[in-house]
């Protein structure tokens, strides 16, 4: 990991932590469209999200931030690939409001072949 990435990722995480706190006073001045989770939180201020589904959760990148922005919501992560599911559960073991489910979501019940790629993120 290079130093630029490490510093940038820490700043991005700090910004998300600040934005996810609804009492942070400067959030009214942030433009719409700069962070989709922040916008979703802003638009749903009168309705607290109760259930959120992350279909194809991969290793939990999105679910981690969803649980940060919506700490009272139940987040359901669906991931059908066994090796990826194991990483998902490891990455989200501290998230109290996240449930990981080793299945896929689709229009019909059954089994399908998944074509995996080297970098699936």
N, C-alpha and C positions, 0 to 999 in steps of 0.2 A: 504494500500500500504506500503510495507516495504521500509526501507531506501536504501538498496542495489539497488532495482529496480528503485527508484526515481533518485538516483545518476547516475546509468547506462543509464537510458533513457535520461537524460539531456546531458550526454557525447555523446551519439549516435546522438541526435538531433544537437548538436554543430558540430559534424563531418560531418553530412549531409549538414548543412548550409555552411560549408567551401567547401566541395566537389562540391556543386551545383553551386558555383561561377566559371565561366569559366576562370576568370583572376587569380585565385589562383595558384601561380607558382609551388607549390610542387605536383600538381595533376599528372604531367607527371611521377612522381616516384612511384605512387601507382600501385600495381599489378592489372592486369586484373582479373576479377572474384571475387573481394572482395565486389562489390556493383553493382548489375545489372543495376540500374538506372544511376549510374555514367558511367558504360561501354556504355550504350545506348547513353548517352550524348556525350561521347568521339567519338564513331563510327559515329555519325551523325553531327559532327562539320561542315561539309561542306553543310549539308542539315538541315535547321532548321525545326523541326517537326511542322506541322500546326494543325493536328488533332490527338488526341489520344483517344481511347475508352477503358474504364474500364468496362468490362462486368461482372456483379455480384459484384458490387462495395462495398457491405456490408456497413460498416459505414464510409468508406472513408479513411481507412488507407493508401492504395496505392495511391489514387488520390491526397492526401495531398502532398506526396513526388513527384509525377509526376509534379504537378503544381509548385513545388519548383525547380526542375531540368529543366523544360521546361516552363518558365513563359509566353512565347509568343504563346504557343500552346493552342488550344481550347480542353479542356478535357471533354468528355461526359461519365457520370457515369450512368449505367443502374442497377437498383435494383428493383426487383418485389415485395418484401415483404414489406407491408405497414409500419409496426412498424420499420423495419430496414431502410426503405427509410426516415422516419421522422428523425431518428438519423443522417443519412447521410447528409441530408440538413442542420441540425443544425451544424454538425461538419465542413461543408464546406461553411458556409454562408459568410465567409470573403475571400474565394478564388475567385477572380474576373474572372478567366478564366475557371471555372468549371460549367458545366450545369448538373443538376441531372434529370434523366428521370425515372419515376416509371413503368418501363416495363422490361421484360426479352428479351434477344436475342436468336434466335434459327433458325433452318433450315426451319421451316414452321410456318405459321400464325395459331394462335389458342389459346386455353386455356389448361393449364396443371395443375396437382396437384403437389404442392411442399411439400416435406417431410422435416419439420423443426426439427432441433436438438437443444438441450439446448445451446451448445457452437458452433456457426456456423462460428466463425472467422477462 
